[in-house]
Amino acid sequence: MITTSGVSLRFGGRILFENVNIKFAPGNCYGLIGANGSGKSTFLKILSGEIEPNKGEISIDPGERMAVLKQNHFEFDEYEVLNTVIMGHKRLCEVMDEKEVLYAKPDFSEEDGLRIAELEAEFAEMNGWEAESEAATLLNGLGITEEYHHRRMKDLDGNQKVRVLLAQALFGNPHILLLDEPTNHLDIASITWLENFLYNFENTVIVVSHDRHFLNKVCTHIADIDFGKIQLYVGNYDFWYESSQLALKQMRDANEKTEAKKKELQEFIQRFSANASKSKQATSRKKLLEKLTLEDIKPSSRKYPFVDFKPDREAGNDLLMVNGISKEIEGEKILHNISFIANKGDKIAFVGPNGLAKTTLFKILAGELEADSGDFKWGVTTSQAYFPKDNSEFFDGVHLNLVEWLRQYSNDQTETFLRGWLGRMLFSGEEALKDADVLSGGEKVRCMLAKMMLSGANVLLLDEPTNHLDLESITALNNGLINYKGTILFVSHDHQFVQTVANRIIEITPNGLIDRQMSYDEYLESKDI
């Protein structure tokens, strides 16, 4: 168990945390959420001891071991991959090193023999004889196959290093596990493996993630950072989000009778409880949900952008025909003979391991790149809005405030009109006068979405639109695309985003396209793919 008592932290005049008292219990997985800049990663560093709070203390039950997902990808460059994983258990490594020194002594004494006996007992108690096989199992589960296990870390690429460091954190059954964005750079198979691992993990997990599907799968509780406080809620991310929205609605409906409110809450909890799977975590969560009262759920102060794409005109039935598109970049074949027809109302998710192939296809369809061979044709009634994966050309070196920046893409040039659109994207008051070339990644994405909404397009091309966004903005964009009446072609690694938006999946493989009219989960479960 890990507990905070009166923890406070200030950076200059800014209060990040104020008198935080919270208890993280064994058997639970806590999703730590909060707006960008609220201090999620900082709080994990306070828990791990990397940052000292100005006030308060962190208490860990005696004898409990904490493991942290390391962020320095070069820290272990000189070590073998397998040894790097085992180094996640510091005490086990100390015992192994001391044993090695003692066994190597030429003048082995009786005292050394007694010490060796103590070390061997401790080694066995820590499951040391299975250390290498456990480390190998973790690596294999995360996609690092045996051919890499005895290579040095410096010989691995960035994505592989992330996976090894994640295996290091998971190694040795730690009592407390701190994970900051563990699904970054993982493919769908590795994420699924990690979800199952944490599902069955019996100790304490505290995780920061922008992956809502992951949070929904593994979390028993949500720890919400708001106004320098951290409030605990039972349930996963979706339950937290919908319950906070329900509380906000009930707060606004001040005249609604208490009995009606209680009934609404009961129906809401029953719906979520019924969706719980048979896993141990979900079953215990269901029992906790059923004990909730009206007072246990609170409206969130979190602000969500308002994302609402409205086509100026309806597209006809002839939408898009792609015929035999091929493209090489620097001598490498990226696209080969790509052909498909997009129909009115399609919401197509393009998936597959090669991100460059998807981005190249979208650039060609948006008219930013020419194919080496093949062609495509948009229907005469279509209008397209394109969200590029790299939006730097729209902002770098552009010395305009946001009102002036958005004016470039609007028929209505009045400041009141433009400020209204910026306000939807959470740029109100002085925020609307920020310079376009100093925005954060998430702010740039919100500006691009405002630009696209103004276009009134009936076809949206979106290449990784959730990159750089916080959970609130991802949720708002997700809902906006679910409600959009036009056609969407998009790329995303966000499982829930793809599952809830797409009605058709096209996978780009080295051998051609796999094209299925189905949801993402159905696609992943399909036996013939």
C-alpha positions in Angstrom: 0.0 0.0 0.0 1.2 3.5 -0.7 -0.3 6.6 1.1 0.2 10.4 0.7 -0.3 12.7 3.7 -0.6 16.4 3.2 1.5 16.4 0.0 1.9 19.9 -1.5 4.1 21.1 -4.4 4.6 24.6 -5.9 6.7 25.7 -8.8 7.3 29.4 -8.3 4.0 31.0 -7.7 2.0 28.1 -9.3 0.3 25.6 -7.0 0.5 22.1 -8.6 -0.7 20.1 -5.6 -2.2 21.3 -2.3 -2.6 19.0 0.8 -3.2 15.8 -1.1 -4.2 12.9 1.1 -4.8 9.6 -0.8 -4.4 5.9 -0.3 -3.6 3.4 -3.1 -4.6 -0.1 -2.0 -3.4 -3.5 -3.2 -5.5 -5.3 -5.9 -6.5 -2.0 -7.5 -5.4 -0.3 -10.7 -5.6 3.5 -10.5 -5.8 5.6 -13.7 -4.3 9.0 -13.0 -6.1 11.6 -15.2 -6.0 15.3 -15.5 -5.8 18.1 -18.1 -2.4 18.7 -19.9 -0.1 20.4 -17.4 -2.1 19.3 -14.3 0.9 17.3 -13.0 0.2 13.7 -13.7 3.8 12.7 -14.5 5.0 15.0 -11.7 2.8 13.2 -9.2 4.2 9.8 -10.2 7.7 11.3 -9.7 6.7 12.4 -6.2 5.4 8.9 -5.4 8.6 7.3 -6.7 10.8 9.7 -4.7 12.3 11.4 -7.7 10.8 14.7 -6.7 10.5 15.9 -3.1 7.2 17.7 -2.3 7.4 21.0 -0.5 5.2 19.6 2.3 3.8 16.2 3.3 5.2 12.7 3.0 4.8 9.5 1.1 4.4 6.2 3.1 4.9 2.7 1.7 4.2 -0.4 3.8 7.4 -1.9 5.2 9.1 -4.5 2.9 7.2 -3.5 -0.2 9.0 -2.9 -3.5 8.2 -0.2 -6.0 8.9 -0.5 -9.7 8.8 2.5 -12.1 8.7 2.6 -15.9 12.0 4.4 -16.7 11.9 7.3 -19.2 15.7 7.5 -20.0 16.0 5.2 -23.0 19.9 5.4 -22.9 20.4 4.5 -19.2 21.1 0.8 -19.9 22.8 1.0 -23.3 25.9 -1.0 -22.2 23.8 -3.9 -20.7 22.4 -7.0 -22.3 18.6 -6.9 -22.9 17.9 -9.8 -20.6 20.0 -8.4 -17.8 18.4 -5.0 -18.2 15.0 -6.5 -17.4 16.4 -8.3 -14.3 17.9 -5.0 -13.1 14.3 -4.0 -12.4 14.6 -5.9 -9.2 17.4 -4.1 -7.4 17.7 -6.3 -4.4 17.8 -9.5 -6.5 20.7 -8.0 -8.6 22.6 -7.1 -5.4 22.2 -10.7 -4.1 23.4 -12.1 -7.5 26.4 -9.8 -7.6 27.4 -10.6 -4.0 27.1 -14.3 -4.6 29.2 -14.1 -7.7 32.0 -12.2 -5.8 32.0 -14.7 -2.9 32.0 -17.8 -5.2 35.0 -16.3 -7.1 37.1 -15.9 -3.9 40.2 -18.2 -3.9 40.3 -18.2 0.0 36.7 -19.1 0.7 36.2 -19.0 4.5 33.6 -20.5 6.9 32.2 -17.0 7.3 31.8 -16.7 3.5 30.0 -20.1 3.5 27.5 -18.8 6.1 27.0 -15.7 4.1 26.4 -17.7 0.9 23.8 -19.8 2.7 21.9 -16.6 3.7 22.2 -15.2 0.2 21.0 -18.4 -1.5 18.0 -18.5 0.8 17.1 -14.9 0.0 17.8 -15.6 -3.7 15.3 -18.6 -3.7 12.7 -16.5 -1.8 12.9 -13.9 -4.5 12.4 -16.6 -7.2 15.9 -15.9 -8.5 16.2 -19.3 -10.2 13.4 -18.4 -12.5 14.6 -14.8 -13.1 15.9 -15.4 -16.6 12.9 -17.4 -17.8 10.5 -14.7 -16.3 12.4 -11.9 -18.0 12.3 -13.8 -21.3 8.6 -14.4 -21.0 8.0 -10.7 -20.4 10.1 -9.7 -23.4 8.4 -12.2 -25.7 5.0 -11.0 -24.6 6.0 -7.4 -25.4 7.3 -8.4 -28.9 11.0 -8.6 -28.1 11.9 -12.1 -29.5 14.7 -14.3 -28.3 17.1 -13.2 -31.0 17.4 -9.8 -29.2 17.7 -11.1 -25.6 21.5 -11.2 -25.5 22.1 -8.1 -27.5 23.2 -4.8 -25.9 20.5 -2.2 -25.4 22.4 0.3 -27.6 21.8 -2.1 -30.6 18.0 -1.8 -30.3 15.8 0.9 -31.8 13.8 3.4 -29.8 10.5 1.3 -29.9 12.3 -1.8 -28.8 14.0 0.0 -25.9 10.6 1.2 -24.6 9.4 -2.4 -24.5 12.5 -3.6 -22.6 12.1 -0.9 -20.0 8.4 -1.8 -19.6 9.4 -5.5 -19.1 11.9 -4.2 -16.5 9.2 -2.4 -14.6 6.9 -5.5 -14.7 9.7 -7.9 -13.6 9.7 -9.7 -10.3 6.1 -9.0 -9.2 6.6 -5.6 -7.6 4.2 -4.5 -4.8 3.6 -1.1 -6.3 3.9 -0.4 -10.1 4.1 3.2 -11.5 3.5 3.4 -15.3 3.7 6.6 -17.3 2.2 6.2 -20.8 3.1 2.4 -21.0 1.2 1.9 -24.3 3.3 4.4 -26.3 5.1 2.7 -29.2 3.3 -0.7 -28.6 1.4 -2.5 -31.3 -2.1 -3.9 -30.8 -0.8 -7.3 -29.8 1.6 -6.0 -27.2 -1.1 -3.7 -25.7 -3.5 -6.6 -25.5 -0.8 -8.6 -23.7 -0.1 -5.8 -21.3 -3.9 -5.4 -20.6 -4.1 -9.1 -19.7 -1.0 -8.9 -17.5 -2.4 -6.0 -15.5 -5.8 -7.6 -15.4 -4.3 -10.5 -13.4 -1.8 -8.4 -11.4 -2.7 -8.6 -7.7 -0.8 -5.7 -6.4 -1.1 -1.9 -6.7 -0.9 -0.2 -10.1 -0.9 3.6 -10.8 -0.9 4.4 -14.5 -1.0 7.6 -16.6 -2.3 7.0 -20.2 -4.1 8.8 -23.0 -5.4 5.4 -24.3 -9.0 5.3 -23.1 -9.5 1.7 -24.2 -6.5 0.7 -22.1 -7.8 2.6 -19.1 -11.2 1.1 -19.5 -9.7 -2.4 -19.6 -7.4 -2.3 -16.7 -8.6 0.4 -14.2 -10.7 -0.3 -11.1 -10.4 3.3 -10.0 -9.8 6.8 -11.5 -7.7 9.3 -9.7 -8.7 12.7 -11.0 -6.3 15.7 -10.7 -8.4 18.9 -10.5 -7.6 22.3 -8.9 -4.5 20.9 -7.2 -6.5 18.1 -5.5 -6.8 14.4 -6.4 -10.2 12.8 -6.0 -10.7 9.0 -6.2 -13.6 7.5 -8.1 -14.7 3.8 -8.4 -14.8 2.5 -12.0 -12.9 2.9 -15.3 -12.5 6.0 -17.5 -15.8 5.7 -19.3 -17.6 5.3 -16.0 -15.9 8.4 -14.6 -16.6 10.4 -17.7 -20.3 9.5 -18.0 -20.9 9.8 -14.2 -19.3 13.3 -14.1 -21.5 14.3 -17.1 -24.6 12.8 -15.3 -23.7 14.8 -12.2 -23.3 17.9 -14.2 -26.7 17.4 -15.8 -28.4 16.7 -12.4 -26.7 19.9 -11.0 -28.2 21.9 -13.8 -31.6 20.3 -13.3 -31.9 21.8 -9.9 -35.7 21.4 -9.8 -35.6 17.7 -10.6 -36.9 15.6 -7.6 -34.4 13.6 -5.6 -36.3 10.3 -6.3 -36.0 10.9 -10.1 -32.3 11.6 -9.7 -31.8 8.5 -7.7 -33.6 6.4 -10.3 -31.5 7.9 -13.1 -28.3 7.1 -11.1 -29.5 3.5 -10.4 -30.2 2.9 -14.1 -26.9 4.3 -15.1 -25.0 2.1 -12.6 -27.0 -1.0 -13.7 -26.0 -0.4 -17.3 -22.3 -0.2 -16.5 -22.5 -3.1 -14.0 -24.1 -5.3 -16.7 -21.2 -4.5 -19.1 -18.6 -5.8 -16.6 -16.8 -8.9 -17.9 -16.2 -12.0 -15.8 -12.7 -11.0 -14.9 -11.8 -10.7 -11.2 -11.2 -6.9 -11.4 -14.5 -6.3 -13.3 -16.5 -8.4 -10.8 -15.1 -6.5 -7.8 -15.7 -3.2 -9.6 -19.3 -4.2 -10.2 -19.9 -4.7 -6.5 -18.3 -1.3 -5.7 -20.5 0.4 -8.3 -23.6 -1.0 -6.9 -22.8 0.6 -3.5 -22.5 4.1 -5.0 -24.9 6.9 -3.9 -25.7 10.3 -5.4 -23.2 12.0 -3.2 -20.3 9.8 -4.5 -20.4 11.2 -8.0 -19.4 14.8 -8.7 -19.5 17.0 -11.7 -16.0 17.6 -13.2 -14.7 21.1 -13.8 -12.8 19.8 -16.8 -13.5 21.7 -20.0 -14.1 19.9 -23.3 -13.7 21.4 -26.8 -16.9 21.5 -28.9 -16.2 19.5 -32.0 -19.0 19.4 -34.6 -18.3 19.0 -38.3 -21.3 20.0 -40.4 -21.1 19.5 -44.2 -22.3 22.4 -46.3 -23.8 20.0 -48.8 -24.6 16.3 -49.0 -22.3 14.3 -51.2 -23.6 12.2 -54.0 -23.2 8.4 -54.4 -20.0 8.7 -56.4 -17.5 9.5 -53.7 -13.9 8.2 -54.4 -12.4 5.7 -56.7 -8.7 4.7 -56.3 -7.1 2.7 -59.1 -3.7 1.0 -58.8 -1.8 3.7 -56.9 1.9 2.9 -56.4 4.6 5.0 -54.8 8.3 4.7 -54.1 10.2 6.9 -51.6 14.0 6.9 -51.7 14.0 3.6 -53.6 11.7 1.9 -51.2 8.3 0.7 -52.4 5.8 2.3 -50.0 2.5 1.7 -51.8 1.9 -1.1 -54.4 -1.1 -1.2 -56.7 -3.6 0.2 -54.1 -7.2 0.1 -55.3 -10.5 0.6 -53.5 -13.8 2.5 -53.7 -15.0 4.7 -50.9 -18.8 5.0 -50.7 -21.1 7.6 -49.2 -21.4 7.3 -45.5 -18.2 5.1 -45.1 -16.1 5.8 -42.1 -12.9 3.9 -43.0 -10.1 3.3 -40.6 -6.8 2.5 -42.4 -4.7 0.2 -40.3 -1.4 -1.7 -40.6 2.1 -1.6 -39.2 3.6 0.7 -41.9 2.7 4.3 -40.8 4.6 5.8 -43.8 2.4 3.9 -46.2 -0.8 5.3 -44.7 0.5 8.9 -44.5 1.8 8.6 -48.1 -1.7 7.4 -49.3 -3.4 10.3 -47.5 -1.0 12.9 -49.0 -1.7 11.6 -52.4 -5.5 11.7 -51.9 -5.2 15.2 -50.5 -3.2 16.4 -53.6 0.0 17.0 -51.7 2.0 14.2 -53.3 1.9 12.6 -56.8 1.7 8.8 -57.2 4.3 7.1 -59.4 1.5 5.2 -61.2 -2.3 4.7 -60.9 -4.8 7.4 -60.2 -7.8 8.4 -58.1 -11.0 10.4 -58.7 -13.1 12.3 -56.2 -16.9 12.6 -56.9 -17.9 16.1 -58.3 -20.2 16.7 -55.3 -17.4 16.0 -52.7 -15.4 18.5 -50.8 -12.4 17.4 -48.7 -10.8 18.6 -45.5 -7.4 17.2 -44.7 -5.7 16.8 -41.3 -2.0 16.0 -41.9 0.1 14.0 -39.4 2.7 16.8 -39.5 1.0 20.2 -39.2 4.2 22.2 -38.7 4.0 24.1 -42.1 0.8 25.7 -40.8 2.4 27.2 -37.7 6.2 27.4 -37.9 7.4 30.9 -38.6 3.8 32.1 -38.9 3.7 35.4 -36.9 -0.1 35.8 -36.6 -2.3 35.6 -33.5 -4.9 32.9 -33.5 -7.7 35.2 -34.7 -5.6 36.3 -37.7 -4.5 32.7 -38.3 -8.0 31.4 -38.4 -9.1 34.3 -40.6 -7.0 32.8 -43.5 -9.5 29.9 -43.7 -12.8 31.6 -43.1 -15.3 33.3 -45.4 -16.7 35.4 -42.5 -13.8 37.7 -41.6 -15.3 39.3 -38.5 -13.4 39.0 -35.2 -16.6 38.0 -33.2 -17.3 35.1 -35.6 -13.7 33.9 -35.4 -13.5 34.2 -31.7 -16.6 32.1 -31.4 -14.9 29.2 -33.2 -11.7 29.6 -31.2 -13.8 29.6 -28.0 -15.2 26.2 -29.0 -11.6 25.0 -29.1 -10.9 26.5 -25.6 -9.1 29.6 -26.8 -11.1 32.3 -25.1 -10.2 35.9 -24.1 -6.5 36.6 -24.3 -5.9 33.0 -25.4 -7.2 33.9 -28.8 -4.4 36.4 -29.2 -1.6 33.9 -28.7 1.0 33.7 -31.5 0.4 30.7 -33.8 4.1 29.8 -33.8 4.4 29.3 -30.0 1.5 26.8 -29.6 1.9 23.4 -27.9 1.2 20.3 -29.9 -2.3 19.9 -28.5 -3.1 23.6 -29.2 -2.0 23.2 -32.8 -4.3 20.2 -33.3 -7.3 22.1 -31.8 -6.6 25.0 -34.3 -6.5 22.5 -37.2 -9.8 21.1 -36.1 -11.3 24.6 -36.0 -10.0 25.2 -39.6 -11.5 21.9 -40.7 -14.9 22.6 -39.1 -15.0 26.0 -40.9 -14.5 24.2 -44.3 -17.9 22.6 -44.3 -16.4 19.6 -46.1 -18.4 16.4 -46.6 -15.3 14.2 -46.6 -12.7 14.3 -43.9 -9.2 12.9 -44.3 -7.6 12.5 -40.8 -4.0 11.2 -40.3 -3.5 10.5 -36.6 -5.7 13.3 -35.3 -5.4 12.2 -31.6 -1.7 12.7 -31.4 -0.8 15.4 -28.8 -4.4 15.7 -27.5 -5.4 15.3 -23.9 -8.2 12.9 -22.9 -10.8 15.6 -22.9 -10.0 16.7 -26.5 -9.8 13.1 -27.7 -13.2 12.4 -26.2 -14.7 15.5 -27.8 -13.2 14.7 -31.2 -14.3 11.1 -30.9 -17.9 12.2 -30.2 -17.8 14.7 -33.0 -16.8 12.1 -35.6 -19.4 9.6 -34.3 -22.1 12.3 -35.0 -20.6 13.5 -38.4 -23.0 12.8 -41.3 -20.3 12.8 -44.0 -17.6 10.3 -45.0 -14.4 9.8 -43.1 -11.0 8.3 -44.1 -8.8 8.2 -41.0 -5.7 6.7 -39.4 -5.4 6.3 -35.6 -3.7 4.1 -33.1 -6.4 4.9 -30.5 -8.3 1.6 -30.1 -11.5 3.1 -28.7 -11.4 5.9 -31.3 -11.2 3.4 -34.2 -13.8 1.0 -32.6 -16.4 3.7 -32.1 -16.0 5.7 -35.3 -15.2 3.2 -38.1 -17.7 1.0 -39.9 -15.1 -0.3 -42.4 -11.5 -1.4 -41.9 -8.8 -1.3 -44.6 -5.4 -2.8 -43.7 -2.4 -2.0 -45.9 -0.2 -5.0 -45.9 2.9 -5.8 -48.0 0.7 -8.2 -50.1 -2.1 -5.7 -50.8 -5.2 -4.6 -49.0 -7.5 -6.4 -46.6 -10.9 -4.6 -46.8 -13.8 -5.5 -44.5 -17.1 -3.8 -43.7 -17.0 -4.4 -39.9 -16.1 -2.8 -36.6 -12.4 -2.8 -35.4 -13.1 -5.3 -32.7 -14.8 -7.6 -35.1 -11.8 -7.2 -37.5 -9.3 -8.1 -34.7 -11.3 -11.1 -33.7 -11.9 -12.3 -37.3 -10.4 -15.8 -37.8 -9.8 -15.4 -41.6 -7.6 -12.3 -41.3 
